[in-house]
């Protein structure tokens, strides 16, 4: 079974290339998925130097001029990119027979969003309140995404693993966030919808009355901000129709055309550079991120909320990666089975080997077995620099079990 371990360039820099590869080779994984283009974060990194790592927005390689020349959005360049850490990893992994995948965060960048607020999501009140969220309908964002995919592919990676190549959620709009208003899941969903000019035009092209949808969103979210009780229950199409009306649901569903067409363009660009696209669906991460206890709705059934049309993408992209952030092996199996129905292509399940999802080696082994039995072609583990060594030591047993 194919497998990989997610790693950060900072991990490799802090511990040393050969030392990291020695250790990862010992885990028995088939490859590394390295963050080639990443975003801001502040992480406790238990076995690295420093012990707390502050990450920035941008790429870990010099952006090829021919790809970004004339584009409005150009990725920020990470410190140390001029040392070409990805090229060194490419050589060293090839020598060891390991694959190297290029993990790429596409549409989340506080740096780009703060400098270019008009390319970010605009909510139903007209606010540019999510500076980290670049809107996938925006033409400048789309050109940026295609160039970024091509640039990472050109690093010689076996695949470009696309994170955040879809609409985001309200909760991922920035950092150090505060909200002392109780919002239900449906309120949060409505608050996160983008109504920028490009989104409105695309919805209108599909026959959706975007202005009615926007007014309904503003009326409902505005009411909750004014003191109305929040919505109860999870987001489903039926519940959302009852809560916000059919036009809002039509508007939300029309977003999948934006994402599908963008993924198609990025995938073609990546293929043209001799690599392949792995599309990551973040739905499972949003559901189980905090505690590994996702609500009952399966991720594959809810990914439309990010503008992801799994059936359309199943035809388009050669590989689908799904984040299965759950404690329960049965839940892992159920999620993988539901995704398997939507694609006949490669299906990769991403698991967290430690907290909050996994409390023992036996549980990790059970989840790997469950993913495999449910039809996953590969398992990937997240992430080297974030997990203590004893947690990572669970991986070889889980892969061979
Ligand atoms: Zn938009």
Boltz pocket constraint, residues with backbone or C-beta under 6 A from the ligand:
constraints:
  - pocket:
      binder: B
      contacts: [[A, 120], [A, 121], [A, 122], [A, 135], [A, 136], [A, 137], [A, 138], [A, 194], [A, 195], [A, 196], [A, 197], [A, 198], [A, 199], [A, 200]]
      max_distance: 6.0
